[in-house]
Amino acid sequence: MPVHTLSYAATGAFSSLLTDYLNQESTLQAFYHRFPTLENFAAQLKEKQAAYSPEARQRLLEALREQYTGLDVHPAVQASIDLLAKDTTFTITTGHQLNLMTGPLYFIYKIITAVKLSRQLKEQYPQYDFVPVYWMATEDHDFAEINHFQLFGKTYSWQASETGGPVGRLSLEGLPEQFLDQLPADVPALFREAYEQASTLTEATRRLTHALFGEFGLVSMDADTPALKQALVPVIEKEIQAQASHRAVQATNADLEAAGYSPQVYSRPLNLFYITETGKRERLEADEARGCVAVLNTDHCYSQEELLDLARQQPERFSPNVVLRPLYQEILLPNLCYIGGGAEVAYWFQLKQVFAEYQVPFPIVLLRNSGLYISKANAGKLRKLGLTATDIFQPLPELKKQVGAALGQEEVSLAEQQHTLEEAFKQIKALAERLDPTLVKAVAAEGSKVASSVAGLEKRLSKAAEARHETSYSQLSGLKDKLFPDGGMQERTDNVLSVYINNPHFLQQLLDTFEPLALEFTVLEEE
C-alpha cells in the first residue's frame, strides 16, 4: 500500500497552536513537560517510576482483573494485564468517548498510535515493558455526541430511554431494534456481537475494542468504580477546600493568552460533577447566598464539611470534569504519554500547573496519528485526473486550475484588458477635468460600467472554457467531497466499517504505516 506523508500545516486543518507545538516553538515550551521523542522517554520513565507507588499498581491490577472477568480474554491482553504487576511496566494511554461502533475513524487512529508507540518504546528500552491503554470515557454524560455514527452516507442512531448520567452505565435497551437490526448485512459479526452480548455501553465498548485490538494487547480501562475512586479522595478534598485546579488553570490561561493562544476548555471553581441518587451527573457549584455547595438541577445543597464527609465515604458519587479527568488518569496509571487529538493536546497545555499543584508527574503529550484513506477506486480517479494523493489537500479552485492545465484548458484572464481600460478612463477623466468638471462623475460611472461588463465577460468566457472539461471537473468535485466530507477531514466523519468491510487487514496496515513520533500526516493509498 503506497504511503505518503505531509506536514500537518500543509493539510490546512490544524490550529496554529498544534503546528507551533510540532515545530517546538519557544512560545509553547512552558506549557508542556517533555517533547515526544524516543530519547525524552528515558527521563519520563525514571520520574514516573519514582512517583508511582506499589499500592497504586496493586489497585490498578485488581481493578483490571475484575473488569475483564467474564470475558474470553485474548492471551495478548492477559499478558498486558499481568505485566502491569511489575514495577518496570508502564502505560501509553489514549482516551475517547464510548461512541457507537467506535464512531469516527480517529478513534481507531488513537489506539493504533498507542499500540505502535508501545512497541517502539520496547525496542528502545528493552529492560522495560509498555502496555497500550484505552481510557474509556465512561463518566461522560453527553449522550448526543456518542449515540450515532455514519456509514456509507447513512446515519445510524440510538435513543436511550434514560440519559444525563454517565454513559457507560447506560442499559442497551432498545439498541438492537433501533440500529443493530438496520445495519448492512456485510457488517462483520464481531461488531454486532459486542452489543448483543453486553448489558451496558461500557461492557459493549470493551468487548468491541477487545475484538478489534485484543491481538495487539490493548487494555481498556473503566475508572468509574468505587475502588478506583478512592484514589481521587485527596483531589476531591483539595478541590472542595481550596479550588486548587481552578486557580492553576486560570494562571495558565493568562499565560497562554499572553503568548497569543486561546484556551481550549473552560475551568470552573469546582471542577467536579456529582452523581445523584437517580444516576444523573450534575455540576457542583458554590451557592454563596445559602453558604453551601449546590448540586445543580436538584434541591441538594451541602456544607463544606458534609461534602467532605461524603467524598471520604462515597467517592464514587464524585466525577471529575475535563480539567481533573487527566489528573485522575495519571494518578491511577503508571503512564508516560497521553495520545490525543488536536483539541485534547490544546487543553492538556492548560493543565501543567494543575499537575504541579497535586505533585503528579505531567506526561508527555503526543498528537495522535492522523490519516486519509484513499480507496482503490478513488486512487484511480486521482490518477485519471493527473493528481497525486497529496495534491487533493489543495482548495478546489486551485485543483481545478491544476487539472485544467493538465487537460490543456486555456486560462481565461482579462486582467490586462481591464488595466488598459482603466488607463484609458484615467485619460478621459483628466480631459473632462480640463474641459467640463461636471462630466467627471459621468466618466467615472461609465468606467465602472465598462469594468463590470468586462468582468462579466471574463466569467462567461471562463465558464465556456470549463464546459469543455465539465465531466472531469465534476469528477474532481465529487472526489473532493468524498475524501473531505462536508469540507472536513475524513477521519472526523467516516466510520472504520467504511474501510474494514472490504479491507479486513486495515488495522494491521495502519499499524505498519503509522509512525507516532514522526509527527506527520499520513495518506494511505489502496492499490
Buried (B, 14 or more C-beta within 10 A) or exposed (E): BEBBBBEBBBBEBBBEBBBBBBEEEEBBEEBBBBBBEEEBBEEBBEBBBEBBEEEBBEBBBEBBBEBBEEBEBBEBBBEBBBBBEEEEBBBBBBBBBBBBBBBBBBBBBBBBBBBBBBBBBEEEBEEBBBBBBBBBBBBBBEBEBBBBBBBEEEEBEBEBEEBBBBBBBBEBEEBBEBBBEEBEEEBEEEBBBBBBEBEBBBBBBBBBBBBBBBBBBBBBBBBBBEEBBEBBBEBBBBBBEEBBBBBBBBEBBEBBEEBEBEBBBEBBBBBBBBBBEEBBBBBBBBEEEEEBBBBEEEEBBBEEEEBBEBBEEEBBBBBBBBBBBBBBBBBBBBBBBBBBBBEBBBBBBBBBBBBEBBEBBBBBBBBBBBBBBBBEEBBEBBEEBEBEBBBBBBEBEEBBBBBBEEEEBEEBEBEEEBEEBEEEBEEBBEEBEEEEEEBBEEBBEEBEEBBEEBEEEBEEBBEEBBEBBEEBBEBBEEBBEBBBBEEEBBBBBBBBBBBBBEBEEBBEBBBEBBBBBEBBBBBBBBE
